[in-house]
Amino acid sequence: MSGKKVIAVAGATGAQGGGFVRAALADPESGFAVRALTRNPDSPAAKELAALGAEVVRADFTDEASVREAFEGAYGAFLVTNFWAHMSAAAETAEVEALVRAAKEAGLRHVVWSTLEDTRELLPLTDERMPVLQGEYNVPHFDAKGAANRLFTEAGVPTTFLNTTYYFQGFLGPFAPKRGDDGVLTLTLPLADGKLLSGVDVADIGRTAFALLKGGERHIGETVGLAGDHLTGAQYAEKLSTVYGETVRFQSVPYDVFRSLGIPAGDEIGNMFQYYGDFDQEFTGARDLVRLRELNPELRSFDAWLAENAAQFSG
């Protein structure tokens, strides 16, 4: 580690943090050493990062002292919180507050914060097109992160704000195409026909954060909107057809219908997709694919991501 700038990586065993760790360790000329933060340094995932060359340390966002200790002596950090671990905007805000205080105390020189837009800036809570959730949010996992941006600024923590988006990995998970009653593979999304959905390979969040830190302090104060592609539901279905080797059709589900299905976090996910759809031009307009590929030449398009993951798809 001698002579290298230490970058503390929050949630290093998760998808975003893991993407950062692997990108940084794969670039020995970066001048960075990686300190991987995890609640369980003895987990198989943590041991794998240690084997790759990361310094693995314990840090729990609900134990602020552990975070302060993990940041000690570091030059910078990639910070991400996981709303889905508790599904509480209040809990996520408390975690960010702890991270900000620890970053300030440690005197970090450059932080990249994985965040999202606060949807209330375009869609006031008084707008009745979607239900208000957790008392004061349209999309809690967006809004809590977006509102927390000011905590970094007010504390004087030198920060680059990296706005993320929908993960391509969702097409291997909850939004994988399923066979309809007629036997046709169907991609079903709560997204109106013709509306754009910006997507990204989750590993590119960490890779882009690494590029921002490597690019230096000139990126401090910037907000970077991230995506790997902007496609409609029908375009995603057409491209998915290539890996399934058969037609995948797109089926749009109205937002209100999706929210009424009783699926876990259905209101949250329905509101998220409605925000994507109702404000697709504003959302995609904040994500310049040309500039992003200049910053991160490895940024995966949906076609590139499909090619890398084709073996995981089956009809």
Beta strands, then each sheet from edge to edge (+ up, - down):
strand 1: 5-9
strand 2: 32-38
strand 3: 55-58
strand 4: 76-79
strand 5: 110-115
strand 6: 159-163
strand 7: 166-167
strand 8: 178-179
strand 9: 185-189
strand 10: 196-200
strand 11: 223-225
strand 12: 229-232
strand 13: 248-252
sheet 1: 3+ 2+ 1+ 4+ 5+ 6+ 11+
sheet 2: 7+ 10+ 12-
sheet 3: 8+ 9- 13-
end
